[in-house]
Amino acid sequence: MKPATVKIIYWVLTILFVLAMLGDGFGGVSQQQAGKDVMTHLGYPFYLLIILGSAKLLGAVAVLQNSFKTIKEWAYAGFAFSFIGAFASRAFAHDTGAFLILPLIMLAYMFVTYYFWKKFEQIKQAR
């Protein structure tokens, strides 16, 4: 794959991922009713929305930047834990269908984004 292609794919995937996480993070911080309904259904306290929302907003910023690679790695790890936790929470609440599959789709999407970040870094170092 050409370096320019890898760069374009990386940035398109990353921007789409960051926009999704910013939206989800903002929804948590502002305690949207949909988030409260999910927290009630899963048996979690409402303040968890603010904690997770804040973490997602900070993680989105960390994923966008390219100066601090360790911070970016930790942000990806945090998102992975968040998606795995969402899947597990939904499974323990006996949810089915899209409620279980969506966190796994987001986890897979995040791993594809991560893969292209690593490819992009390899290309930058080879120059």
N, C-alpha and C positions, 0 to 999 in steps of 0.2 A: 504494500500500500504506500502511496506517495506521502511524503511528509506533509504537504499542504492538505491532503485529504484527511489525514489523521488529526491535524490541527482543527480543521473545520468540524469534523465529527465530535471531537472532544469538546469544543466550545458550545456547539449546539446542544449536545446531551447535557453538559454541565449547566448551561443557562436554564434549560427546561427543568432540570432537577432542582436547581436553586429556587426557581419561581414556585415550584410546588411546595418546597420546604418553607419558603417565606410566607406563602398563603396559609399553610398549616400552622406555622409558628404564630403568625398574627392572630389567627382564629383562636389559638390557645391563650395567648396573652390577653386578648380582649374578651375572653370567656364567652364565645358565641354559644347560642342555645344548643346547637347541634353537638358541640363538644361536651356541654353539660349533660345532655341526654346520654351520650356514650359513657361518660364517667359514672352516671347513675346506674346504667345498665351493667357495667363491669364491676361496680362496687368500689370505685376509687373516689377519693375526696376531690372536690373542685379545685383546690389549690394546686393539684398536680398539673392541671391545664397550664397554669402560669409557669411552673417549673419547666415542663417539657416544651412549652411554646418558646420560652426564653432560650432554652438550649438549642432549639431548631433554628431560631433566628441567628444566634451566634455561630452555629454550625454552617449555616448557609453562607455567611460572610467568610468563614474559614475556608470553605470549599472554593469560593471565588478567587481568593488570593493565591499567589504563587511564591511568596517570599518565605513563608514559614512552613516548610514541608511537614514537620512533625505535628504541628497544629492541624494541618489539613488531614493527615493520617488519622489523628484522634477524632476529628469531626466525622470522617467516614465510618470509623469504628462506632461512634455514638449513634449515627444513623442506623447502622446495622443492628445494634442492640435495640434501638427503638422499634424497628420493623419486626425483629424477632419477638420482642416483648408484646407488640400489638397482635401478632399472630397467636402467641401463647395465651394472651388474655382473652382473645375472642374464642379460642378453642376451649379454654376452661369455662367460659360462659355458655358453652354449647351452641355457639353461632355456627352457621353453615354458609356455603356458597361464597358469594363475593366478599363477605365480611372476613373470611379466612384467606381468600386468594389475593385480595388487594395488597396486604402487607408483603406477601411473597413476591408479587409482581414488582412492587417498589424496591424490594431488596435486590431482586435480579437486575432491575434498571440501574440501581446504585452501583452494583458490581460492574456492569458494562461501562458506566461512566468512570469508575475507578480504573478499570482496565485501560481505557483510552487515555486517562491522565498519565498512567505509567508509560504507555507507548509514546505519548507526547514528550514526557521527560527524557526518555531514551533518545529520541530524535534530537532534542535540544542539546543533550550532552555529546552526541556524536558529531556535532558541528564544530 
